Amino acid sequence: MKVSSGTAGVKSRVNEYEVNLAIGLQLRDALEALGCEVYMTRETNDVDISNQERAKMMNEYGVDLVLRLHCDGSDNSKANGIAMYVNETGSIARDSYVAADYLLNAMTEATGAKKNSIHQTDTYTGNNWSTVPCILVEMGFMSNPEEDMKLVTPEYQALLVQGMVEGIARWQGR
């Protein structure tokens, strides 16, 4: 499957892909300001690229870390918090887990969000095709009215970015 729209805010009605891109662009700018080289799989909402193609692209660039930004959804409107998904097995599993741990801690410190788990699974195409450390970052639940309204604000997005930048810096020993 190529592009899917994902979830949408239960209260804001904003599409997940719009929130993901807004945060991704802010993260790119913050990392580049620190001298990092950043590659994006998209810089607009008008794309048609599969998760497998995204992974292959990042592999070819030889990046240090891939972050796959997402917002979560659940039938339980009280579900909230930040979670990470990494491979359970394979050559990148350990490095991905360690990086996810740094990110999860820094993001929950920066935002005050609930710290959910680092899920280890081999069921995500984007992670499975990656040959470099790769994390699917679930930044919060758009199915939770309160968290949804936070996720669409520039202020909360800036806190998420701050946490990701700090987590990456810690992971790289900076």
C-alpha positions in Angstrom: 0.0 0.0 0.0 1.2 3.5 -0.8 -0.1 6.5 1.1 -2.9 6.2 3.6 -4.5 9.1 5.4 -4.2 7.6 8.9 -6.4 8.8 11.7 -8.0 12.3 12.2 -8.6 14.4 15.3 -11.8 13.4 17.1 -12.3 17.0 18.1 -10.0 19.1 15.8 -10.9 17.1 12.7 -7.4 17.7 11.5 -5.9 14.8 9.5 -3.0 12.9 11.0 -0.9 13.3 7.9 -1.1 17.1 8.3 0.0 17.0 11.9 2.9 14.6 11.1 4.1 16.8 8.3 3.9 20.0 10.4 6.0 18.4 13.1 8.3 16.8 10.7 9.1 20.2 9.0 9.7 21.8 12.4 12.0 18.9 13.4 13.9 19.2 10.2 14.5 22.9 10.8 15.5 22.4 14.5 18.0 19.6 13.5 19.4 21.6 10.6 19.9 24.6 12.9 22.2 22.3 15.0 24.2 21.3 11.9 22.5 18.0 11.2 21.9 16.7 7.7 18.2 15.8 7.4 16.5 13.9 4.7 12.7 14.0 4.4 10.6 11.5 2.5 8.1 14.3 1.9 7.8 18.0 2.4 4.3 18.4 1.1 1.1 16.5 1.6 1.0 15.6 -2.1 3.0 12.4 -2.2 2.6 8.8 -3.4 5.3 6.7 -1.8 5.1 3.4 0.0 6.7 2.6 3.4 9.0 0.2 1.7 10.1 2.9 -0.8 10.6 5.3 2.1 12.8 2.8 3.9 14.9 2.1 0.8 15.4 5.8 0.3 16.7 6.3 3.8 18.9 3.2 3.5 20.5 4.6 0.3 21.2 7.9 2.1 22.9 5.9 4.9 21.2 7.9 7.6 22.0 7.5 11.3 18.4 7.2 12.3 15.0 7.1 10.7 12.0 8.6 12.5 8.6 7.7 11.2 6.3 10.3 12.7 2.7 9.3 13.5 -0.3 10.1 15.7 -2.2 7.3 17.3 -5.8 6.4 17.3 -7.9 4.1 19.5 -11.5 3.0 20.1 -10.7 4.0 23.7 -11.1 7.8 23.8 -9.2 7.9 27.1 -6.0 6.3 25.6 -3.2 8.8 25.6 0.6 9.2 25.6 3.6 8.7 23.5 4.9 5.3 22.3 7.6 3.9 20.1 7.6 1.0 17.7 10.9 -0.8 16.7 11.9 -4.1 15.2 11.9 -7.1 17.5 14.6 -8.9 15.5 17.2 -8.2 13.0 20.4 -6.2 12.7 18.9 -2.9 13.6 16.7 -4.0 16.5 19.0 -3.2 19.4 20.2 0.2 18.1 16.6 1.1 17.3 15.5 0.2 20.8 18.2 2.2 22.4 17.4 5.3 20.3 13.7 4.9 21.0 14.4 4.8 24.7 16.2 8.1 24.6 13.5 9.6 22.4 10.6 8.4 24.6 12.2 9.7 27.8 13.1 13.1 26.3 9.7 13.5 24.6 7.7 12.7 27.7 10.0 15.0 29.8 9.5 17.9 27.4 5.7 17.5 27.0 4.5 16.0 30.3 2.7 13.3 28.2 2.2 9.8 29.5 5.1 7.5 28.8 3.8 4.5 27.0 5.8 1.5 25.9 8.5 0.8 23.4 6.8 -1.9 21.3 9.1 -4.5 19.7 7.4 -6.0 16.6 8.3 -7.1 13.2 5.0 -6.2 11.6 5.7 -2.7 10.2 6.9 -2.6 6.6 8.7 0.7 7.0 10.7 -0.7 9.9 11.3 -4.1 8.3 12.8 -2.7 5.1 15.1 -0.4 7.0 18.8 -1.4 7.3 19.5 1.6 9.6 18.1 2.3 13.1 14.4 3.1 12.6 11.6 4.1 15.0 7.9 4.6 14.4 7.1 7.5 16.8 3.5 7.7 18.0 3.3 11.2 19.3 -0.1 11.0 20.9 -3.7 10.0 20.4 -5.9 12.0 18.1 -8.8 9.8 19.3 -8.4 11.5 22.7 -10.1 14.9 22.6 -7.7 16.6 24.9 -4.5 15.1 23.4 -5.9 15.8 19.9 -6.3 19.5 20.6 -2.7 19.6 22.0 -1.3 17.8 18.9 -2.6 20.5 16.5 -1.2 23.5 18.4 2.2 25.0 17.5 3.1 25.2 21.1 2.7 21.5 21.8 4.3 20.6 18.5 7.3 22.7 19.5 7.5 20.6 22.8 7.4 17.4 20.8 10.2 18.7 18.5 12.2 19.8 21.5 11.9 16.3 23.0 12.9 14.6 19.8 15.9 16.8 19.3 17.0 16.3 22.9 16.5 12.5 22.6 18.5 12.3 19.4 21.3 14.4 21.0 21.4 12.1 24.0 21.4 9.0 21.8 24.4 10.5 19.9 26.2 11.3 23.1 26.0 15.1 22.7 
